Amino acid sequence: MGRRGFGMVRRLPSKRYQASYAGPDLGRHTAPNTFTTKGDAEAWLAEERKQVESGKWRPPAVRKADAARAEQSETLADYAVRWLTQRRVKGEPLRANTVIDYERALRLYITPHLGERIPSEITRADIRDWHNNLLRSVSDRPKAKAYAVLRTIMNSAVEEELIDVNPVSIRGAGVARRKHGIEPASLDELAIIVEAMPERFRLMVQLATWCALRYGELAELRRKDVDLTRDVIKIRRAVTFTPMTTTVGPPKTDAGIRDVAVPPHLSKAIRAHLKGHTQPGREALLFPADSGGHLHESVLYRHWNRARTTAGRPELRFHDLRHTGATLAAQAGATTAELQARLGHTTADAAMIYQHAARGRDAQLAKQLSRLAGW
């Protein structure tokens, strides 16, 4: 037990901390919840002391009851705004692009239909009606995104004890079905695309393919991230672009922090690019914009559109190069775990897609072997 100038903090058998103090009414008041650290308990006492000194103090239990009554009348739209502001993932605020995605889902698909409802009054029948009828004309991907956002928001409402059970519980509704598969680029098509790109962007296409890097990872690569001794590219950061700002932060997932081995046939191209298209200094970007800052994807696409059309693949997205690289790695014999590590995936599910592609390739090889046998 620890005594202070104002209030006291004691450690409970659960190893959590409890804070209490004697209020102006001479009664002892205990924090409505316990704390993980002693510092958090002391911070609560400091806030209570400010309340007392301001002359506006009311017992914590009274304030908690008032807050509960206010929350009970809070609409889903208001709660979602508060949720977006306070949401933390592993202690960190949501990334800028994630906030934009969530705000879009709320603005277009959730708030217009359910925003004025109080979360505790929303039923499973309401959710089914919203998903099956109100979103009937919405395509699969944004529909799945809206469902997933609403489910996450309502999960938080359960954690905050605003509702008892999450009514957003339609099996499989948070997963969008892919309408058509991605056809990887062939080696001949890749060669044509690389040749059709401006020289300073050719390595970008090659790394996106053979190292299966995301665009944000490529655009943030610097000299210090290229280890020519080990032929490894170190992925430690990624850049994201929003309408208002450009942000550098960690990769998309924790698994995105990784070292990617460079296929030996790219070593010469990397050295030539560093010599001819990268400024001196460890912090120099490998693929800078003309202004010297980060290269926005829209700038690259002006050249990419022409190159992919030249190769006869006008539908091929730049991100599809990552899919191509993953498929090539699977065909080269990479296991699911190796693909997962190389791609920076958190789970093995996505890597399994490329294993299926490899098995399809194996069937083609078997047929070719039979043809060789004269069958």
N, C-alpha and C positions, 0 to 999 in steps of 0.2 A: 504493500500500500504506500502511495506517495502523497504527501501533503504539499500544498502550494499556497501562494498568497491568496488565490481565489479558487475555491473548490478543491477537490481531490480526485486522484486517479488510482484505481486499484486493478490488479491483474486477477482475472477469474481463473478457476480451475481449467476452463476451456482454452486458456492462454490468450483470450481476448481481453480487452481493456474496458473498464466501466468508469464513466465520469459522473460526478455529482457535485452539487454545491448548495449552500444555504441561500435562499432567495430573500428579497426584501420583505416577503410575507413571513419570514422566519421558518418557513418549511424547507425540507430538503428535497431537491429536485434532481432526478436522475435522467441522463440522456435517454431518449426513446430507443436507442439501439446501442449495441456494443461496438468496439472498434478493433481493427486488425493491429494497429500500432499505437504505442503510447503517444506519439506525436499527433495522431489524428484525434485522440481523446483530448489532448491539451488544446488543440485548435478549436474544438467544440466549446471548451470552457472559455477560451478567449472571446469567441463570438457571443457567448452568453453574458460575459462581463460587459461587453460593449452595449448590449441591450439594457443591462441594469444601469450603467452610467448615463445612457441617453434619456432615461426617465420613461422609456416606452416599453419597459419589460412586462411580459405576461408569462405565466407559467408555461414551460415547454409542452406539457400535456394539452393545454388549451390551444396553443398554436398548432400542434399536430392535428387536433380534432378539426380546427378551422380549415387546415390544408386538405384534410381528407374530404370535407364537405365540398370544397372548391373543386377537387379532382373528380368527384362524382358527377359534377355538372359540366366537366370539361369535354368538349366535343372531340371526335377523332381528329378533325382537322387541326385543332389547337394542340392536341397532344402530339400529333405528328411533327409539328413545328418545334415543339419543346424537345421531342425525341431526337430530331436531327441535330439540334444544337448540343445536346448532352451526350449523344451516342459515342461510345468509346469501344475500340476493338484492340484488345491486348494493351489497354491503357492509352492508346493513341486516338486522336480525333479521326473522323472519316476523311478519306482523301478527297481532294477537290472534285475529281471526276466522278467519284462515287456519290457525292452530295448532289451533283448535277443529275446523275441518273435517277436517284431516289426522288428528287424534286420533280422531275419530269413524270415519273410514274404516278406520283401523288397528284400532280396538277391535271394530268390528262385522264387518268383511269380510276383513281381512288376517291379523291376529295369530291368531285362532282356527284358521285353516287352515294357515298357513305360519310362524307365529311361532317355533316351536321348531326350525325348520330352520336350518342354517348357510348363509349366502348363497352360498358357493362350491359347495354341493351341490344348489342349486335349479336344475332344468333347464327347458328350454323345454316339455318334455312336462308337467312339474309345473304350469307356468303355464297351459298349455292346459286341463289337468284342473281346476285351480282356477277358471278363468274360465268354462269351458263347463258344468261339472258342479256344483261347490260353490256357485257364484253363480247357478245356474239360476233360482232363484225371486226374485232381486233385480231390481228395476225398472231400466230403462236408465240413468237419471241417476246414482244412487248406484253402480251397477256401473261406469260409465265413470269416475266420480270415483275409486273404489278402484283401478281399473287405472292411472289416471294417477299417483296417489300412489305406488303400488308401483314403477312405471316410473321415476319421479324418484328414489326412494330407491336403487334399484339402479343408476341412472346415477351417483350419487354413490359407490357402492361400486366402480364401475369406475374412477372418477377417483382413488379412494384405493388402487387396485391390490389391493383385497380379492378381486375377481373379474376375469376376463379379458374376458368378454363379458356384456352385459345379456341375460338370458333372457326378459325381459318385452318381447316383440316381436310382438304380434298386431296386424296392420294394421287400423286404424280402431277399435280397442277403446276408445281413450281419448275417443271422441266420442259423446255421447248423441244419439240421433235424437229430434227433437221429434215427439211423438205427434199434436199438433194445433197448428195455427197460431194466432197471436194476432190476434183481430179488433180492429182499432183502433176507438176510440170515435169516433162521428160528432160533427159540430159541435153538433147539437141535443142529443145525449146529454151532451156536455161542458158545455153551457150549463145543463142541468138539474142536473148534479152540482155545478157551482160554486155555483149558487143554493141547493142543499140543504145545503152545508157551512156551519159557523159562519163568520162574517165574517172572523175572524182567520186562517182557514185557506184562504180562497178563492184568494188569490194563490199559495199553495203549489201548489194544483192547476194553476193557470194556468202557472206557471213549469215545473212538471214536464212539462207538455205542450208548450208553445210554445218552451221553451228546452231541452227533453229532458234535464233534470237528474236525477241519481240522488238517492235519498232522503237518503243520507248527506251529499251536497253541499248539499242544501236545508236540512237541519237545522243545518248549521254556517255558513250564510250570515250575515254581519254587515253593519252599515251601511257599513263601509269597503269592502265588496266590491261595492257598487252605485254605478256611475258614472252619475249622472243627466245629466251633460253630454254623454257619448257614447252614452247608452242601452246600456250594456254591463254585464254581470255578470261579475265576475272570480272564477273558480273556482281557489282555491289550497289548500283544505283539505277534508276530509270527516270526519264523525264515525262511529265504529263502536260498536255496543253489544254487549257480551258479558254472560253471566250475572253476572260479577263486577265489571265496570268499564265505564266509557265512555272511549273514547280518541279524541283528535283528532290526525289526521296528514295526510299528503298524500293526494290522490285515489287511486282504485283503480289507475290506471296513470300513467306519466309523461306520457302524452298527455292525461291528465285535467286537468292544469294548463293552463287555457285561458281566453280571454275569449269570452263568448257574447253576441252581439248580441241585444238584446231587440226583438221585433216592436213597431213603433210603437203598435199598438192596446193594448199593456199599460202604456204609460208612465203614464197617468193612474192606473191601479190600483196601480202601484208607489208612486207619490207619496202616494196616499191611505193605503196600508198603512203606509208609513214614518211618516206623520203620526199615524195613529190606533192603531197596534198595535206600534210599535217604540220602545223606550226611547231616550233621548238617548245620545250617545257613539258613537265609531267602533266600539267592541267589542260594541255591543248586538246580540243575536241577532235576526234578522228573525222567526223563528218559535219563540219560547221556550216551554218548559213553564210550567205555572202556578207552579211553584216558582222559575222564573227560569233554570233550566238547560236542557240540550238536550231537545228534544221526542222522546220515544221513539216509535217507529213504532206500537207497540201502542196508544198513546193516540190517535194520529191515526186509526187504523183503527176505533175505536168510532164515529167520525163518518163515516168513509169508507164503511163497510158500509151505513149507512143511505142515504147519498147515491147510491151506485151502484145500490142496489135501487130507489130512487125513479126512476132513469133507465132501469130495465129491464135493467141489466147486472150482475146479482149475481155473475157470474164474473170481472168486470174487476178485476185487481189494480192497486194504486197504481203499481207499476213499469211496467205496461202503458201508462201515460200517456207514458212516455219513448218507447216503441215508436210510439205514436200520433203524437207530435211529430216523430219521425224520418221516419215515412211522409208526414206533411204536408209536411215540408221537401223530401223527394224529389219529391212531386207538384208542389211549387212550382218545381222545376227544379234543385235542388241536385245537384252532381256527387258522385261517390263520394268524392273528396278533401275536398270541402266538408263532406259528412256526417261523414266520419271526424274532421275537426277539430272540428266542432260537438259531436259526441257524446263526444269524448275517447277514441276507440278507438285502440289501438296499431297495428292492422292494418286493411286495407281489407275484410277478409272479412265482418265484421259489417255494415259500411255497405252492402255489395252486396245484403244482404237487402232493404233499403228501396228500392234501385234496382229490384229485381224488382217490388216493390209498385207503384212508379211506372209501370213498363211495363204492369202489369195495369190501372192506372187509365187509361192512354193508350188501351188497347183499348176500355174503356167509353166514353171520350170519342168515339172513332171511330164507335161504334155510334150514339151520340146524334146525331152530325153526319149520319149517313145517314138517321136518322128525320126530321131537320129538312129533308133534301132530298126527303122524301116517298117514300123507298125502302122 
